[in-house]
Amino acid sequence: LALGQSLVVGSVYRDRLGLHLNRSCLLQMRGDGGEEVKELAPLAFADAIAGSLFSPYPGAGTQDTLVSLPSYVRLSGSAVKSVADLPVHHLLFQVREGASEEALEQASHRLNRLADNVGCNLESIWDRTKGLKVAVSAMDFFGAGTTGVALLISFFSLVSSMVTNINEQGKEMGLLRALGVTKGWLRRIYTLEAVVLVLSAGSLGVAIGSLLAYTISAQRALITQLPLPFSLPVVPAGVLVLTSMVSAFFAAYLPAMTLARTNIVKLMRKP
């Protein structure tokens, strides 16, 4: 079939009706003149399109179908004579990616003048989402601040735990020193131990959090019937793990360096 005889449908019908791309199917039309069957071919299967109702889930109910203007005229029969007589409810304009705010303002002013001439209204998604972007930025800032405070508290807790752990191993450190282990190797051993422990705990926390986030996203997608993809915040997770490793390094290196400078006899006398 020609391109003008194609349509875009929801991806749920691809599995439920066994549709395939560019393979014709029969579309039953119901109107005042009775029922009529038209032959069309799926051009694409959509999960979501702005301004239209599409969903990949069966529970979404009735969904929209997109066709070209010539196809709409042909499907309408005698109701519409030409493309100029089509009832247009709204038009969507997509700007180029990376367009500056100045270019968007100029395009908005031009479209506003055109809308005044033809007697229609113009709504800018860019203007309507300004407040949402500010709210998202504030939430990101709040989340980053909360994470920083949590990391700071965890750092002091880790320092306290590592100091206690290293001091309790004073006799072991004195014995290793007596056997010829250098101070550098002692500092390296305890530092690597702390880094490995924190790295394991951080990786396990990221894995568990990602699993829970994926489960919650899938549940929300089923409830809202909207495609809510799960995206792993790689950069925050990497920064979190890296910061934890650096904190573990200083939390273990400083106490180990202080204790390694202690005399072997004093280390062996520790209770």
Disulfide bonds with the S-S distance in Angstrom:
none
